[in-house]
Amino acid sequence: MTKTATGRPEPKPYILGIHAYVPGKSSGKDGKPLVKLSANENPLGSSIAAMEQLEAPRGFSTGAAAYPDPDSKELRAALAKLHQLDEARIVCGTGSDELLNLAVQAFAGAGDEVVFSRHSFAVYDIAARRCAATPVEVDDRDFTADVDALLASVTERTRVVFLANPNNPTGTWIAPEEVERLHAGLPKDVLLVIDEAYGEYLAPEFQVIGFDLADAHDNVLVTRTFSKIYGLAAERIGWATGAPHIIDALNRIRGPFNVTTSGQKAALASVDDQDFVRMSREHNTAERARFVEAITALGNHGICAVPSEANFVLVRFEGEVQAETALNALGEAGYAVRHLPSQGLPDCLRITIGKSEDMDAVAACLRALCDDLGGGRA
Ligand SMILES: *Cc1c(COP(=O)(O)O)cnc(C)c1O
């Protein structure tokens, strides 16, 4: 009577083709808690105004028993005001992860192709496969999205192109003119999703290209998140802006109550506290420069930093100290960083920019490893 060979429900083969997302670690092999420099979280925490919202006592009638605002109205209005966008062209999500997945689900399916760069965000491959679409990974150049290669990979089956800008896990970005060139080279019926999870870490003048494209064209969706510079990863809030027909499609398939009440309130308070955002950006820019300088000093040991515009640095190990050795030594020293062999980066560690003293300790640990292993090849 049963239709499957095993006589039990069988997941679709394209679902079994998915490698589940591996989150950054926060403890060592022995379970010892580590300082977490593995998930690109904000080392300064979150805005005090947001914390006050999260900690506010919640009465029964207005609190947890009531469904949240299904349309995140106040939050969308505040985001529209901050970024000079039309609130009707904004949708909020359970993290931007939800919106990245919905973008594929709404516009691609079996037989369609979803294009993205090698060494970009692991969610794009999952988002494509879970809709039975075909992920198409395109070679990057110097750990950076290669616009010509992306355009060359577009076929008549391409429905969605992802660009993470700045990119995770490499930290690299492409300049506004390159983003424009990518968009201009795409057929008008291909959706370009510009994932700006780290957009706020760029200097303000570079933050607007995605929004401008999303405003001017019918085939651009820009996603942002409260998980990174806003320091609200635990609350799971993302948002996106694009043309009305794109937002309409996402609204049809998103969870109807996809952002919690506490999340909406905390995000709203965070939007109003741009001083915290500026402070976080300044901390990141200064500490990243200091950390890159410390890494560059290990150049004669084959260790170097990929230029980063984000809140982390991809450190390459091409000398006698191997990435895995460094990963273990940092674990011993109390630090969790990200090793990504499954993303084709076995010789690299992605290290989140943390507090000043933690970056000093990480650099010192790597320096000590180099010293232990001899004089390098200088
Ligand atoms: C962290 C990250 C996200 C966002 O995740 P949320 O679901 O909003 O927490 C999206 N894209 C990239 C490239 C990221 O690194």
The ligand as an SDF file (V2000), in Angstrom:
LIG
                    3D

 15 15  0  0  0  0  0  0  0  0999 V2000
   24.5990   36.9770    9.6180 C   0  0  0  0  0  0  0  0  0  0  0  0
   24.1830   37.0670    8.1930 C   0  0  0  0  0  0  0  0  0  0  0  0
   22.8510   37.1850    7.8300 C   0  0  0  0  0  0  0  0  0  0  0  0
   21.7650   37.4040    8.8060 C   0  0  0  0  0  0  0  0  0  0  0  0
   21.2550   36.6110    9.5430 O   0  0  0  0  0  0  0  0  0  0  0  0
   19.9250   36.8560   10.4050 P   0  0  0  0  0  0  0  0  0  0  0  0
   19.0410   35.7750    9.9490 O   0  0  0  0  0  0  0  0  0  0  0  0
   19.3740   38.2020   10.0600 O   0  0  0  0  0  0  0  0  0  0  0  0
   20.4000   36.7430   11.7890 O   0  0  0  0  0  0  0  0  0  0  0  0
   22.5120   37.3090    6.5040 C   0  0  0  0  0  0  0  0  0  0  0  0
   23.4640   37.3040    5.5620 N   0  0  0  0  0  0  0  0  0  0  0  0
   24.7530   37.2020    5.8590 C   0  0  0  0  0  0  0  0  0  0  0  0
   25.7580   37.2610    4.7820 C   0  0  0  0  0  0  0  0  0  0  0  0
   25.1620   37.0610    7.1840 C   0  0  0  0  0  0  0  0  0  0  0  0
   26.4490   36.9200    7.4820 O   0  0  0  0  0  0  0  0  0  0  0  0
  1  2  1  0
  2  3  1  0
  2 14  2  0
  3  4  1  0
  3 10  2  0
  4  5  1  0
  5  6  1  0
  6  7  2  0
  6  8  1  0
  6  9  1  0
 10 11  1  0
 11 12  2  0
 12 13  1  0
 12 14  1  0
 14 15  1  0
M  END
$$$$
